[in-house]
Amino acid sequence: MSAQRFAVGGPSLSLGALRAIARGGVELALDPQARSRIDASARLVERIAAGADAVYGVNTGIGKLALKRIAPGELAHLQRNIVLSHAAGVGPLLDAATVRLTLALKAASFAQGFSGVRAGVVETLIECHNRGLLPCIPAKGSVGASGDLAPLAHLAAALIGEGEATLGGRRMAAADALATIGLEPLVLGPKEGIALINGTQISTALALRGLFAIEDVFAAAVVAGALSVDAAAGSDTPFDVRVHAVRGHAEQAEVAAHYRGLLAGSRIRESHRVGDDRVQDPYCLRCQPQVMGACLAQIRHAAGVLAAEANGVSDNPLVFADAGELLSGGNFHAEPVALVADQLAVAVAEIGAMSERRTALLIDASISRLPAFLVAESGLNSGFMLAQVTAAALASENKQLAHPASVDSIPTSANQEDFVSMATHAARRLGDMAANAAAIVGIEWLAAAQGVDLRAPLATSPTLAQAHAELRKRVRFYDRDRLFAPDIAAARELVASGWAHGLVGGLTPSNA
């Protein structure tokens, strides 16, 4: 099967395309219509660089050094120095999916023809992506304005043959990696260094990675939550269409419809429809549409902002070839990314926190009316006791990580860059939070499947039986105590795989 192919510089990259790029196995190409725009902006930069006027980052220093004029013979040296001096990142390297996305986003931004770089720069970015040459980019060192300077400088350094890159999973000198795929190191022209290091592509790539992982967790939490309703012999009345119609929140009503569909045909539900002495279920069962609908609204809003950012131009100054002007602005400021990353952090913390509460309900025999800790001979067997403790630990960790990053700022560049977004950190922590939440929901899926098994011979709904069977392909029934960690790891992988989208298709933006 041939790889999916997406063009940059043409129609906007969809969220589905961006998810595919993150996953890998995708080829990029430069839209033929983009080349004339790119060439026109590059020619304007060349003319301006040869002129007498001072233009930021073309023939001046940058940041607080913008008043320093650079001699014509030093312009290429300036661009190289900008890259090398700004490659000051620390910490672990960004993962391959984030780097693939960053290469694609930077190429797509340049291909719009407002950055003043030559077509060869765009083609180098595309070729590196397609051939699997991934610059080694330390994860830490950006404050989210003036762009993601330090991490993007590490990307740019690899393109000029400095620093390191991975190729085929092997780490090596960037110059050797370029030579292996038959590319010469870039020799930067006017403005190309600052264009490469400026922009929000790292923050946006990290936020997109977080979004996609959170979408997978969200879908799995809806499925596991419905399975928990049946495992606890809960009521489907809270999902009645009339309940949600009178409130008027679209996502709440939409999610409720999925819960109704997931539970339709459950013999467990029919067994206690009459004569049940419980008047109402606890909130973690009954209020799922309200909570998950609110989280879905946040996810959808964040996705819209990130899609716009992914297809926008965020370096500085911007080149408007038609008017013959370079305009200095602030599109590099990643406040939109920071704010929606904070929204996603709160949403995934809530998804995990509510899931943990359902696991706690299921192991509590006084509420679920299932065997204590979901295992026979409790006392001799501890069952799901510590699995719930792990879920609780991860839920609390996510609550701490959910503290907003965007409310912080610290002046940089000798107070020239005096109000920053912290978008990079805001987006980077989403990966850890999504991984925590995937484990929490995985534990709930295990507990709910165990509870449904303990309801036999009564059966869950045909749709939820699919979710039960999918888990049981990986994890057998917990009949007595055994090493629990492998079960949790397998369930977490199922959540993170996105399998649950097949049962709640179209709910989340990149799977719509």
DAHU-V121689 format. One record per residue. N is the residue number from 1. RES is the residue in three letters. D_LAST is the distance of its C-alpha to the last C-alpha in Angstrom with 1 decimal. Layout:
# DAHU-V121689
n=N res=RES d_last=D_LAST
n=N res=RES d_last=D_LAST
This chain:
# DAHU-V121689
n=1 res=MET d_last=23.6
n=2 res=SER d_last=23.4
n=3 res=ALA d_last=21.2
n=4 res=GLN d_last=18.2
n=5 res=ARG d_last=19.6
n=6 res=PHE d_last=18.4
n=7 res=ALA d_last=20.8
n=8 res=VAL d_last=21.7
n=9 res=GLY d_last=23.5
n=10 res=GLY d_last=21.6
n=11 res=PRO d_last=18.3
n=12 res=SER d_last=16.3
n=13 res=LEU d_last=14.5
n=14 res=SER d_last=10.7
n=15 res=LEU d_last=9.3
n=16 res=GLY d_last=8.2
n=17 res=ALA d_last=11.9
n=18 res=LEU d_last=13.2
n=19 res=ARG d_last=12.0
n=20 res=ALA d_last=13.6
n=21 res=ILE d_last=16.7
n=22 res=ALA d_last=17.1
n=23 res=ARG d_last=17.0
n=24 res=GLY d_last=19.7
n=25 res=GLY d_last=20.9
n=26 res=VAL d_last=19.6
n=27 res=GLU d_last=22.1
n=28 res=LEU d_last=22.4
n=29 res=ALA d_last=24.6
n=30 res=LEU d_last=26.1
n=31 res=ASP d_last=25.2
n=32 res=PRO d_last=28.7
n=33 res=GLN d_last=28.4
n=34 res=ALA d_last=28.3
n=35 res=ARG d_last=31.7
n=36 res=SER d_last=33.8
n=37 res=ARG d_last=32.1
n=38 res=ILE d_last=32.6
n=39 res=ASP d_last=36.2
n=40 res=ALA d_last=37.1
n=41 res=SER d_last=36.1
n=42 res=ALA d_last=37.9
n=43 res=ARG d_last=41.0
n=44 res=LEU d_last=41.1
n=45 res=VAL d_last=41.0
n=46 res=GLU d_last=43.8
n=47 res=ARG d_last=45.9
n=48 res=ILE d_last=45.5
n=49 res=ALA d_last=46.2
n=50 res=ALA d_last=49.5
n=51 res=GLY d_last=50.4
n=52 res=ALA d_last=52.3
n=53 res=ASP d_last=49.6
n=54 res=ALA d_last=48.0
n=55 res=VAL d_last=44.3
n=56 res=TYR d_last=42.3
n=57 res=GLY d_last=41.4
n=58 res=VAL d_last=42.8
n=59 res=ASN d_last=46.5
n=60 res=THR d_last=46.5
n=61 res=GLY d_last=45.7
n=62 res=ILE d_last=42.5
n=63 res=GLY d_last=42.0
n=64 res=LYS d_last=45.3
n=65 res=LEU d_last=47.0
n=66 res=ALA d_last=45.7
n=67 res=LEU d_last=49.3
n=68 res=LYS d_last=50.5
n=69 res=ARG d_last=51.0
n=70 res=ILE d_last=50.5
n=71 res=ALA d_last=53.1
n=72 res=PRO d_last=51.9
n=73 res=GLY d_last=52.9
n=74 res=GLU d_last=50.7
n=75 res=LEU d_last=47.3
n=76 res=ALA d_last=45.9
n=77 res=HIS d_last=47.4
n=78 res=LEU d_last=45.7
n=79 res=GLN d_last=42.2
n=80 res=ARG d_last=42.9
n=81 res=ASN d_last=44.4
n=82 res=ILE d_last=41.5
n=83 res=VAL d_last=39.2
n=84 res=LEU d_last=41.8
n=85 res=SER d_last=42.7
n=86 res=HIS d_last=39.2
n=87 res=ALA d_last=38.2
n=88 res=ALA d_last=39.2
n=89 res=GLY d_last=36.3
n=90 res=VAL d_last=37.0
n=91 res=GLY d_last=35.4
n=92 res=PRO d_last=33.3
n=93 res=LEU d_last=31.4
n=94 res=LEU d_last=27.7
n=95 res=ASP d_last=25.7
n=96 res=ALA d_last=24.9
n=97 res=ALA d_last=21.2
n=98 res=THR d_last=21.9
n=99 res=VAL d_last=24.6
n=100 res=ARG d_last=22.6
n=101 res=LEU d_last=20.1
n=102 res=THR d_last=23.1
n=103 res=LEU d_last=24.7
n=104 res=ALA d_last=21.7
n=105 res=LEU d_last=21.4
n=106 res=LYS d_last=25.1
n=107 res=ALA d_last=25.3
n=108 res=ALA d_last=22.6
n=109 res=SER d_last=24.6
n=110 res=PHE d_last=27.9
n=111 res=ALA d_last=26.8
n=112 res=GLN d_last=26.4
n=113 res=GLY d_last=30.2
n=114 res=PHE d_last=31.0
n=115 res=SER d_last=32.2
n=116 res=GLY d_last=35.4
n=117 res=VAL d_last=34.9
n=118 res=ARG d_last=35.9
n=119 res=ALA d_last=33.7
n=120 res=GLY d_last=35.1
n=121 res=VAL d_last=33.5
n=122 res=VAL d_last=30.0
n=123 res=GLU d_last=30.9
n=124 res=THR d_last=32.2
n=125 res=LEU d_last=28.9
n=126 res=ILE d_last=27.0
n=127 res=GLU d_last=29.7
n=128 res=CYS d_last=29.7
n=129 res=HIS d_last=26.0
n=130 res=ASN d_last=26.3
n=131 res=ARG d_last=29.5
n=132 res=GLY d_last=28.3
n=133 res=LEU d_last=30.8
n=134 res=LEU d_last=29.5
n=135 res=PRO d_last=31.7
n=136 res=CYS d_last=32.8
n=137 res=ILE d_last=31.6
n=138 res=PRO d_last=33.0
n=139 res=ALA d_last=30.4
n=140 res=LYS d_last=32.7
n=141 res=GLY d_last=34.6
n=142 res=SER d_last=32.3
n=143 res=VAL d_last=32.5
n=144 res=GLY d_last=29.6
n=145 res=ALA d_last=32.0
n=146 res=SER d_last=33.6
n=147 res=GLY d_last=30.4
n=148 res=ASP d_last=30.0
n=149 res=LEU d_last=33.5
n=150 res=ALA d_last=34.6
n=151 res=PRO d_last=31.6
n=152 res=LEU d_last=31.0
n=153 res=ALA d_last=34.8
n=154 res=HIS d_last=34.6
n=155 res=LEU d_last=32.0
n=156 res=ALA d_last=34.3
n=157 res=ALA d_last=37.3
n=158 res=ALA d_last=36.0
n=159 res=LEU d_last=35.6
n=160 res=ILE d_last=39.3
n=161 res=GLY d_last=40.4
n=162 res=GLU d_last=40.9
n=163 res=GLY d_last=39.6
n=164 res=GLU d_last=37.6
n=165 res=ALA d_last=34.6
n=166 res=THR d_last=33.2
n=167 res=LEU d_last=33.2
n=168 res=GLY d_last=32.2
n=169 res=GLY d_last=32.0
n=170 res=ARG d_last=35.6
n=171 res=ARG d_last=36.7
n=172 res=MET d_last=39.3
n=173 res=ALA d_last=40.7
n=174 res=ALA d_last=38.4
n=175 res=ALA d_last=41.2
n=176 res=ASP d_last=41.5
n=177 res=ALA d_last=37.7
n=178 res=LEU d_last=37.8
n=179 res=ALA d_last=40.9
n=180 res=THR d_last=39.3
n=181 res=ILE d_last=36.6
n=182 res=GLY d_last=39.1
n=183 res=LEU d_last=38.2
n=184 res=GLU d_last=40.9
n=185 res=PRO d_last=40.3
n=186 res=LEU d_last=39.3
n=187 res=VAL d_last=42.2
n=188 res=LEU d_last=40.7
n=189 res=GLY d_last=41.7
n=190 res=PRO d_last=42.0
n=191 res=LYS d_last=39.1
n=192 res=GLU d_last=37.0
n=193 res=GLY d_last=37.7
n=194 res=ILE d_last=36.7
n=195 res=ALA d_last=33.6
n=196 res=LEU d_last=32.5
n=197 res=ILE d_last=33.1
n=198 res=ASN d_last=31.8
n=199 res=GLY d_last=28.2
n=200 res=THR d_last=25.4
n=201 res=GLN d_last=23.8
n=202 res=ILE d_last=24.8
n=203 res=SER d_last=23.6
n=204 res=THR d_last=20.3
n=205 res=ALA d_last=19.8
n=206 res=LEU d_last=20.9
n=207 res=ALA d_last=18.6
n=208 res=LEU d_last=15.5
n=209 res=ARG d_last=16.8
n=210 res=GLY d_last=17.2
n=211 res=LEU d_last=13.7
n=212 res=PHE d_last=12.3
n=213 res=ALA d_last=15.0
n=214 res=ILE d_last=14.7
n=215 res=GLU d_last=11.0
n=216 res=ASP d_last=12.6
n=217 res=VAL d_last=15.5
n=218 res=PHE d_last=13.7
n=219 res=ALA d_last=12.1
n=220 res=ALA d_last=15.6
n=221 res=ALA d_last=17.4
n=222 res=VAL d_last=16.0
n=223 res=VAL d_last=17.1
n=224 res=ALA d_last=20.3
n=225 res=GLY d_last=21.0
n=226 res=ALA d_last=20.9
n=227 res=LEU d_last=23.1
n=228 res=SER d_last=25.4
n=229 res=VAL d_last=25.9
n=230 res=ASP d_last=27.2
n=231 res=ALA d_last=29.2
n=232 res=ALA d_last=30.9
n=233 res=ALA d_last=31.5
n=234 res=GLY d_last=29.7
n=235 res=SER d_last=29.0
n=236 res=ASP d_last=25.9
n=237 res=THR d_last=27.5
n=238 res=PRO d_last=25.7
n=239 res=PHE d_last=22.4
n=240 res=ASP d_last=24.0
n=241 res=VAL d_last=22.1
n=242 res=ARG d_last=25.2
n=243 res=VAL d_last=25.3
n=244 res=HIS d_last=22.1
n=245 res=ALA d_last=22.7
n=246 res=VAL d_last=25.8
n=247 res=ARG d_last=24.4
n=248 res=GLY d_last=21.8
n=249 res=HIS d_last=19.1
n=250 res=ALA d_last=15.7
n=251 res=GLU d_last=13.8
n=252 res=GLN d_last=16.9
n=253 res=ALA d_last=16.9
n=254 res=GLU d_last=13.3
n=255 res=VAL d_last=14.0
n=256 res=ALA d_last=17.4
n=257 res=ALA d_last=16.1
n=258 res=HIS d_last=14.5
n=259 res=TYR d_last=17.9
n=260 res=ARG d_last=19.7
n=261 res=GLY d_last=17.8
n=262 res=LEU d_last=18.4
n=263 res=LEU d_last=22.0
n=264 res=ALA d_last=22.8
n=265 res=GLY d_last=25.9
n=266 res=SER d_last=27.1
n=267 res=ARG d_last=30.9
n=268 res=ILE d_last=31.2
n=269 res=ARG d_last=30.1
n=270 res=GLU d_last=32.5
n=271 res=SER d_last=35.3
n=272 res=HIS d_last=35.6
n=273 res=ARG d_last=34.5
n=274 res=VAL d_last=38.2
n=275 res=GLY d_last=40.8
n=276 res=ASP d_last=38.6
n=277 res=ASP d_last=40.6
n=278 res=ARG d_last=37.6
n=279 res=VAL d_last=36.8
n=280 res=GLN d_last=33.6
n=281 res=ASP d_last=31.5
n=282 res=PRO d_last=31.2
n=283 res=TYR d_last=28.6
n=284 res=CYS d_last=26.6
n=285 res=LEU d_last=25.9
n=286 res=ARG d_last=26.2
n=287 res=CYS d_last=24.3
n=288 res=GLN d_last=21.1
n=289 res=PRO d_last=19.0
n=290 res=GLN d_last=20.9
n=291 res=VAL d_last=20.5
n=292 res=MET d_last=17.0
n=293 res=GLY d_last=15.8
n=294 res=ALA d_last=17.7
n=295 res=CYS d_last=16.3
n=296 res=LEU d_last=12.7
n=297 res=ALA d_last=14.0
n=298 res=GLN d_last=15.6
n=299 res=ILE d_last=12.7
n=300 res=ARG d_last=10.7
n=301 res=HIS d_last=14.0
n=302 res=ALA d_last=14.7
n=303 res=ALA d_last=11.6
n=304 res=GLY d_last=12.6
n=305 res=VAL d_last=16.2
n=306 res=LEU d_last=15.6
n=307 res=ALA d_last=13.7
n=308 res=ALA d_last=16.8
n=309 res=GLU d_last=19.2
n=310 res=ALA d_last=17.9
n=311 res=ASN d_last=18.6
n=312 res=GLY d_last=21.8
n=313 res=VAL d_last=25.4
n=314 res=SER d_last=27.0
n=315 res=ASP d_last=30.4
n=316 res=ASN d_last=33.8
n=317 res=PRO d_last=35.8
n=318 res=LEU d_last=33.7
n=319 res=VAL d_last=35.2
n=320 res=PHE d_last=35.2
n=321 res=ALA d_last=37.0
n=322 res=ASP d_last=37.4
n=323 res=ALA d_last=39.4
n=324 res=GLY d_last=41.1
n=325 res=GLU d_last=40.1
n=326 res=LEU d_last=38.8
n=327 res=LEU d_last=37.5
n=328 res=SER d_last=37.4
n=329 res=GLY d_last=34.7
n=330 res=GLY d_last=32.5
n=331 res=ASN d_last=29.0
n=332 res=PHE d_last=29.4
n=333 res=HIS d_last=29.3
n=334 res=ALA d_last=26.2
n=335 res=GLU d_last=26.3
n=336 res=PRO d_last=22.8
n=337 res=VAL d_last=21.6
n=338 res=ALA d_last=24.1
n=339 res=LEU d_last=23.3
n=340 res=VAL d_last=19.5
n=341 res=ALA d_last=20.5
n=342 res=ASP d_last=22.9
n=343 res=GLN d_last=20.3
n=344 res=LEU d_last=18.2
n=345 res=ALA d_last=21.5
n=346 res=VAL d_last=22.4
n=347 res=ALA d_last=19.1
n=348 res=VAL d_last=19.3
n=349 res=ALA d_last=23.0
n=350 res=GLU d_last=22.4
n=351 res=ILE d_last=20.0
n=352 res=GLY d_last=22.7
n=353 res=ALA d_last=25.6
n=354 res=MET d_last=24.5
n=355 res=SER d_last=23.7
n=356 res=GLU d_last=27.2
n=357 res=ARG d_last=28.7
n=358 res=ARG d_last=27.5
n=359 res=THR d_last=29.1
n=360 res=ALA d_last=32.2
n=361 res=LEU d_last=32.3
n=362 res=LEU d_last=32.1
n=363 res=ILE d_last=35.0
n=364 res=ASP d_last=37.1
n=365 res=ALA d_last=39.1
n=366 res=SER d_last=40.3
n=367 res=ILE d_last=36.9
n=368 res=SER d_last=35.0
n=369 res=ARG d_last=38.1
n=370 res=LEU d_last=37.3
n=371 res=PRO d_last=39.7
n=372 res=ALA d_last=40.1
n=373 res=PHE d_last=37.7
n=374 res=LEU d_last=36.2
n=375 res=VAL d_last=39.0
n=376 res=ALA d_last=42.3
n=377 res=GLU d_last=45.5
n=378 res=SER d_last=44.2
n=379 res=GLY d_last=46.8
n=380 res=LEU d_last=47.5
n=381 res=ASN d_last=43.7
n=382 res=SER d_last=41.6
n=383 res=GLY d_last=38.3
n=384 res=PHE d_last=35.2
n=385 res=MET d_last=37.4
n=386 res=LEU d_last=36.7
n=387 res=ALA d_last=33.1
n=388 res=GLN d_last=32.6
n=389 res=VAL d_last=34.7
n=390 res=THR d_last=32.5
n=391 res=ALA d_last=29.4
n=392 res=ALA d_last=31.5
n=393 res=ALA d_last=32.6
n=394 res=LEU d_last=29.1
n=395 res=ALA d_last=27.9
n=396 res=SER d_last=31.0
n=397 res=GLU d_last=30.4
n=398 res=ASN d_last=26.9
n=399 res=LYS d_last=28.5
n=400 res=GLN d_last=31.0
n=401 res=LEU d_last=28.4
n=402 res=ALA d_last=26.4
n=403 res=HIS d_last=29.3
n=404 res=PRO d_last=28.1
n=405 res=ALA d_last=29.0
n=406 res=SER d_last=28.7
n=407 res=VAL d_last=31.8
n=408 res=ASP d_last=33.9
n=409 res=SER d_last=35.6
n=410 res=ILE d_last=38.6
n=411 res=PRO d_last=40.5
n=412 res=THR d_last=40.6
n=413 res=SER d_last=42.6
n=414 res=ALA d_last=45.7
n=415 res=ASN d_last=44.0
n=416 res=GLN d_last=42.7
n=417 res=GLU d_last=39.1
n=418 res=ASP d_last=39.7
n=419 res=PHE d_last=36.4
n=420 res=VAL d_last=33.5
n=421 res=SER d_last=29.9
n=422 res=MET d_last=29.9
n=423 res=ALA d_last=26.2
n=424 res=THR d_last=26.7
n=425 res=HIS d_last=28.0
n=426 res=ALA d_last=25.4
n=427 res=ALA d_last=22.6
n=428 res=ARG d_last=24.6
n=429 res=ARG d_last=25.2
n=430 res=LEU d_last=21.5
n=431 res=GLY d_last=21.7
n=432 res=ASP d_last=24.7
n=433 res=MET d_last=23.2
n=434 res=ALA d_last=20.0
n=435 res=ALA d_last=22.5
n=436 res=ASN d_last=24.6
n=437 res=ALA d_last=21.9
n=438 res=ALA d_last=20.8
n=439 res=ALA d_last=24.5
n=440 res=ILE d_last=24.8
n=441 res=VAL d_last=21.9
n=442 res=GLY d_last=23.3
n=443 res=ILE d_last=26.7
n=444 res=GLU d_last=25.4
n=445 res=TRP d_last=23.8
n=446 res=LEU d_last=27.3
n=447 res=ALA d_last=29.1
n=448 res=ALA d_last=27.0
n=449 res=ALA d_last=27.5
n=450 res=GLN d_last=31.1
n=451 res=GLY d_last=31.5
n=452 res=VAL d_last=30.1
n=453 res=ASP d_last=32.5
n=454 res=LEU d_last=35.3
n=455 res=ARG d_last=34.6
n=456 res=ALA d_last=35.5
n=457 res=PRO d_last=36.6
n=458 res=LEU d_last=34.1
n=459 res=ALA d_last=30.6
n=460 res=THR d_last=27.1
n=461 res=SER d_last=24.6
n=462 res=PRO d_last=23.5
n=463 res=THR d_last=19.9
n=464 res=LEU d_last=21.2
n=465 res=ALA d_last=23.8
n=466 res=GLN d_last=21.3
n=467 res=ALA d_last=20.4
n=468 res=HIS d_last=24.2
n=469 res=ALA d_last=25.0
n=470 res=GLU d_last=22.6
n=471 res=LEU d_last=24.3
n=472 res=ARG d_last=27.7
n=473 res=LYS d_last=27.2
n=474 res=ARG d_last=27.6
n=475 res=VAL d_last=29.8
n=476 res=ARG d_last=32.6
n=477 res=PHE d_last=33.8
n=478 res=TYR d_last=35.7
n=479 res=ASP d_last=39.1
n=480 res=ARG d_last=41.2
n=481 res=ASP d_last=40.9
n=482 res=ARG d_last=39.8
n=483 res=LEU d_last=38.4
n=484 res=PHE d_last=35.2
n=485 res=ALA d_last=33.5
n=486 res=PRO d_last=32.4
n=487 res=ASP d_last=30.6
n=488 res=ILE d_last=28.7
n=489 res=ALA d_last=27.9
n=490 res=ALA d_last=26.5
n=491 res=ALA d_last=24.4
n=492 res=ARG d_last=23.1
n=493 res=GLU d_last=22.1
n=494 res=LEU d_last=20.2
n=495 res=VAL d_last=18.2
n=496 res=ALA d_last=17.7
n=497 res=SER d_last=16.7
n=498 res=GLY d_last=13.2
n=499 res=TRP d_last=14.5
n=500 res=ALA d_last=13.5
n=501 res=HIS d_last=9.8
n=502 res=GLY d_last=11.3
n=503 res=LEU d_last=12.8
n=504 res=VAL d_last=10.2
n=505 res=GLY d_last=7.1
n=506 res=GLY d_last=3.9
n=507 res=LEU d_last=6.3
n=508 res=THR d_last=6.0
n=509 res=PRO d_last=5.2
n=510 res=SER d_last=5.7
n=511 res=ASN d_last=3.8
n=512 res=ALA d_last=0.0
